[in-house]
Amino acid sequence: MELRGRTTVVTGGASGIGRALTLRFAREGANVVVADVDEPGMAAVAGEAQALGVKALAVRTDVTELAQVQTLAARAFETFGAVHVLCNNAGVAAWGGLETATHRDWQWVLGVNLWGVIHGVEAFVPRMIARGEPAHIVNTASMAGLIASKGLGVYNTSKYAVVGLSETLVKDLKPHRIGVSVLCPLGVETRIRDSERSRPAALRNERAERAEPMQLIGRHLSPETVADMVLAAIHANELYVITHDESLEPLRRRFERMERSILDRRR
Ligand SMILES: NC(=O)c1ccc[n+]([C@@H]2O[C@H](COP(=O)([O-])OP(=O)(O)OC[C@H]3O[C@@H](n4cnc5c(N)ncnc54)[C@H](O)[C@@H]3O)[C@@H](O)[C@H]2O)c1
């Protein structure tokens, strides 16, 4: 898909991967809509995009609230007439065993990581279909949506769901010429380890103690490298954007365990 003159929307666009995606799209000549809860951050990114010669709109959006994502979609379509690329990217991480996860941890992480993506689909897909132009949706999951890690269960649950949603969405939207990609990185140099900064007061744990972020295997890529890979996947209409070669062995081992369960039963 040629992005020049088209319109892109990125949630979580104020920082990290979302910021890099927004600026990568702007460099391609696309108009950009930045949606985030971090108002100064998204205003700065919109300013950077404008300096690249494209139109940019920043819309404060808490993706956990359907009404706010509906407003985001309405603003984007009113301003630019169409949306060609939607990145449901906003996400947060919480660390610690499932046996100690609080209800607030579940509400916060699933609210942003899963309901945020669902709200993006609910608000944008009907408008994209009505518009009838080719479009693409990128959902940011994680390698944590394909491989489970001890101490990351709440996050794993949210990201596995995003992978499942995306794998189905690609089938459902094919007749409408809307492609879907699901982004599954390992480590990326962003502020994800400081996710608590955006946790709403009402969902803070009563006891402040929390597990330290765990160390991921493999390299940490720059958000810009990841954004390049996403752009290539949009152009090639590829479902999986698996950014790290280091993912191959754990993925193979997971599949082999499943294969063994079938083969062992046959014996
Ligand atoms: N950094 C990594 O190692 C890594 C690896 C795999 C997947 N991811 C995923 O990448 C995505 C982007 O995260 P990042 O690494 O760039 O982190 P980041 O913390 O740098 O950026 C996340 C952005 O999401 C925004 N956000 C948080 N809650 C929000 C809400 N309710 N509504 C709207 N925006 C909200 C934050 O303000 C921030 O700007 C997330 O979905 C994350 O789970 C990151």
The ligand as an SDF file (V2000), in Angstrom:
LIG
                    3D

 44 48  0  0  0  0  0  0  0  0999 V2000
    9.1790   -2.5580   24.5180 N   0  0  0  0  0  0  0  0  0  0  0  0
    9.1170   -3.8640   24.4230 C   0  0  0  0  0  0  0  0  0  0  0  0
   10.0680   -4.5780   24.7560 O   0  0  0  0  0  0  0  0  0  0  0  0
    7.8630   -4.5080   23.8730 C   0  0  0  0  0  0  0  0  0  0  0  0
    7.9360   -5.8580   23.4900 C   0  0  0  0  0  0  0  0  0  0  0  0
    6.7830   -6.4440   22.9830 C   0  0  0  0  0  0  0  0  0  0  0  0
    5.6100   -5.7270   22.8560 C   0  0  0  0  0  0  0  0  0  0  0  0
    5.5760   -4.4060   23.2520 N   0  0  0  0  0  0  0  0  0  0  0  0
    4.3160   -3.6850   23.0940 C   0  0  0  0  0  0  0  0  0  0  0  0
    4.5350   -2.5070   22.3420 O   0  0  0  0  0  0  0  0  0  0  0  0
    3.4820   -1.5720   22.5830 C   0  0  0  0  0  0  0  0  0  0  0  0
    4.0600   -0.1900   22.7660 C   0  0  0  0  0  0  0  0  0  0  0  0
    4.7880   -0.1470   23.9840 O   0  0  0  0  0  0  0  0  0  0  0  0
    6.2440    0.5030   24.0790 P   0  0  0  0  0  0  0  0  0  0  0  0
    7.1920   -0.6000   24.3000 O   0  0  0  0  0  0  0  0  0  0  0  0
    6.4640    1.4610   22.9830 O   0  0  0  0  0  0  0  0  0  0  0  0
    6.1100    1.2410   25.5130 O   0  0  0  0  0  0  0  0  0  0  0  0
    6.0350    2.7890   25.9180 P   0  0  0  0  0  0  0  0  0  0  0  0
    5.7210    2.7600   27.3780 O   0  0  0  0  0  0  0  0  0  0  0  0
    7.2530    3.5010   25.4550 O   0  0  0  0  0  0  0  0  0  0  0  0
    4.7650    3.3250   25.0970 O   0  0  0  0  0  0  0  0  0  0  0  0
    3.4390    2.9380   25.4140 C   0  0  0  0  0  0  0  0  0  0  0  0
    2.4940    4.1100   25.1560 C   0  0  0  0  0  0  0  0  0  0  0  0
    1.1500    3.6930   25.4610 O   0  0  0  0  0  0  0  0  0  0  0  0
    0.5050    4.7630   26.1410 C   0  0  0  0  0  0  0  0  0  0  0  0
   -0.6350    4.2970   26.9300 N   0  0  0  0  0  0  0  0  0  0  0  0
   -0.6420    3.6400   28.1110 C   0  0  0  0  0  0  0  0  0  0  0  0
   -1.8940    3.4610   28.5460 N   0  0  0  0  0  0  0  0  0  0  0  0
   -2.7190    4.0060   27.6070 C   0  0  0  0  0  0  0  0  0  0  0  0
   -4.1280    4.1360   27.4940 C   0  0  0  0  0  0  0  0  0  0  0  0
   -4.9670    3.6680   28.4400 N   0  0  0  0  0  0  0  0  0  0  0  0
   -4.6360    4.7540   26.3950 N   0  0  0  0  0  0  0  0  0  0  0  0
   -3.8070    5.2620   25.4430 C   0  0  0  0  0  0  0  0  0  0  0  0
   -2.4680    5.1800   25.5090 N   0  0  0  0  0  0  0  0  0  0  0  0
   -1.9300    4.5530   26.5810 C   0  0  0  0  0  0  0  0  0  0  0  0
    1.6070    5.3630   27.0200 C   0  0  0  0  0  0  0  0  0  0  0  0
    1.2750    6.6740   27.4630 O   0  0  0  0  0  0  0  0  0  0  0  0
    2.7940    5.3150   26.0570 C   0  0  0  0  0  0  0  0  0  0  0  0
    2.8810    6.5050   25.2910 O   0  0  0  0  0  0  0  0  0  0  0  0
    2.7140   -2.1330   23.7920 C   0  0  0  0  0  0  0  0  0  0  0  0
    1.5190   -2.7400   23.3540 O   0  0  0  0  0  0  0  0  0  0  0  0
    3.6770   -3.1600   24.3670 C   0  0  0  0  0  0  0  0  0  0  0  0
    3.0040   -4.1530   25.0930 O   0  0  0  0  0  0  0  0  0  0  0  0
    6.6800   -3.7860   23.7380 C   0  0  0  0  0  0  0  0  0  0  0  0
  1  2  1  0
  2  3  2  0
  2  4  1  0
  4  5  1  0
  4 44  2  0
  5  6  2  0
  6  7  1  0
  7  8  2  0
  8  9  1  0
  8 44  1  0
  9 10  1  0
  9 42  1  0
 10 11  1  0
 11 12  1  0
 11 40  1  0
 12 13  1  0
 13 14  1  0
 14 15  2  0
 14 16  1  0
 14 17  1  0
 17 18  1  0
 18 19  2  0
 18 20  1  0
 18 21  1  0
 21 22  1  0
 22 23  1  0
 23 24  1  0
 23 38  1  0
 24 25  1  0
 25 26  1  0
 25 36  1  0
 26 27  1  0
 26 35  1  0
 27 28  2  0
 28 29  1  0
 29 30  1  0
 29 35  2  0
 30 31  1  0
 30 32  2  0
 32 33  1  0
 33 34  2  0
 34 35  1  0
 36 37  1  0
 36 38  1  0
 38 39  1  0
 40 41  1  0
 40 42  1  0
 42 43  1  0
M  CHG  2   8   1  16  -1
M  END
$$$$
